[in-house]
Amino acid sequence: MKPNFALKHLRNNLLLVIAVSFSQGAFSQGFLKANGEKIVNENGENIILCGMGLGGWMLQEGYMFKVGELGRQDRIKEEITKLVGTQKADEFYKLCLQNNTSKLILILWLHGVLIL
């Protein structure tokens, strides 16, 4: 039986988090703390935290595909399904998740951006 895509995706993300956690530990600089309105390391040096939330990155909106009046994601997905069929539409969304969000998370992490 094939593993559920969501579980497989979750497993891959957990493995990535574990790998990152262990690799970052080797380069750890200690704890951060507040110093007034600033965040500093144990040496008192200012630290700027970079991060972002994925929010609605997988949310399709009409302006993204220039489909105007379709607007809502459920209507866009419905039209894609009408055009290519259920199986290909499901594959399209699966590939979007694998090739868009997952790789983008890795690229951002490699550039030092914390994904929340």
C-alpha positions as CSV (number, residue, x, y, z in Angstrom):
1,M,0.0,0.0,0.0
2,K,1.4,3.4,-0.9
3,P,1.9,5.8,1.9
4,N,-0.4,8.8,2.1
5,F,1.1,11.8,0.4
6,A,0.5,14.1,3.3
7,L,2.2,11.6,5.7
8,K,5.1,11.2,3.3
9,H,5.5,15.0,3.0
10,L,5.3,15.4,6.8
11,R,7.9,12.6,7.3
12,N,10.2,14.4,4.8
13,N,9.8,17.7,6.6
14,L,10.4,16.1,10.0
15,L,13.6,14.5,8.7
16,L,14.7,17.9,7.4
17,V,14.0,19.6,10.7
18,I,15.9,16.9,12.6
19,A,18.9,17.1,10.2
20,V,18.9,20.9,10.5
21,S,18.7,20.7,14.3
22,F,21.7,18.4,14.5
23,S,23.8,20.4,12.0
24,Q,23.0,23.7,13.6
25,G,24.0,22.3,17.0
26,A,27.6,22.0,15.9
27,F,27.7,25.7,15.2
28,S,25.6,26.9,18.1
29,Q,26.6,30.2,19.7
30,G,24.6,29.8,22.9
31,F,21.3,31.4,24.0
32,L,19.9,34.7,22.8
33,K,18.3,37.2,25.2
34,A,16.6,40.5,25.3
35,N,18.6,43.6,26.0
36,G,16.1,46.4,26.1
37,E,14.4,46.3,22.7
38,K,17.2,44.4,21.1
39,I,18.1,40.7,20.8
40,V,21.7,39.9,21.7
41,N,23.9,36.8,21.9
42,E,26.0,35.8,24.9
43,N,28.7,38.4,23.8
44,G,26.2,41.2,23.8
45,E,26.2,41.4,20.0
46,N,23.0,42.4,18.2
47,I,21.2,39.6,16.5
48,I,18.7,40.1,13.7
49,L,16.3,37.2,13.3
50,C,15.1,36.5,9.8
51,G,11.9,34.5,9.3
52,M,8.7,34.1,7.4
53,G,5.5,32.2,7.6
54,L,4.4,30.1,4.7
55,G,0.8,31.3,5.2
56,G,-1.2,30.8,2.1
57,W,1.6,29.9,-0.4
58,M,-0.5,27.0,-1.7
59,L,-3.6,29.2,-1.9
60,Q,-4.4,29.9,-5.5
61,E,-6.0,33.2,-6.3
62,G,-7.4,34.5,-9.6
63,Y,-4.7,37.1,-10.2
64,M,-1.9,34.5,-10.0
65,F,-3.2,32.7,-13.1
66,K,-4.9,35.7,-14.7
67,V,-8.3,33.9,-14.7
68,G,-10.2,36.9,-13.3
69,E,-13.7,35.9,-12.5
70,L,-12.8,32.5,-11.3
71,G,-11.2,34.1,-8.3
72,R,-11.6,31.5,-5.5
73,Q,-9.2,28.5,-5.2
74,D,-12.0,26.0,-5.2
75,R,-13.3,27.3,-8.5
76,I,-9.8,27.4,-10.0
77,K,-9.3,23.8,-9.0
78,E,-12.7,22.8,-10.4
79,E,-11.8,24.3,-13.7
80,I,-8.4,22.6,-13.8
81,T,-10.1,19.3,-13.0
82,K,-12.6,19.9,-15.9
83,L,-9.8,20.6,-18.3
84,V,-7.4,17.7,-17.4
85,G,-9.4,15.2,-15.3
86,T,-9.3,14.3,-11.7
87,Q,-6.2,12.1,-11.8
88,K,-4.0,14.7,-13.6
89,A,-5.4,17.6,-11.5
90,D,-4.4,15.6,-8.3
91,E,-1.0,15.0,-9.8
92,F,-0.6,18.7,-10.6
93,Y,-1.4,19.7,-7.0
94,K,0.9,17.0,-5.6
95,L,3.8,18.2,-7.8
96,C,3.1,21.8,-6.9
97,L,3.5,21.0,-3.3
98,Q,6.6,18.9,-3.8
99,N,8.4,21.2,-6.3
100,N,7.3,24.5,-5.0
101,T,7.0,24.7,-1.2
102,S,9.3,21.9,-0.1
103,K,12.2,23.1,-2.3
104,L,11.6,26.7,-1.5
105,I,11.8,25.9,2.3
106,L,15.2,24.2,1.7
107,I,16.5,27.1,-0.4
108,L,15.5,29.7,2.1
109,W,17.0,27.6,5.0
110,L,20.3,27.4,3.1
111,H,20.3,31.2,2.9
112,G,19.7,31.5,6.7
113,V,15.9,32.2,6.7
114,L,14.0,30.6,9.5
115,I,10.6,29.2,8.3
116,L,7.9,29.5,11.0
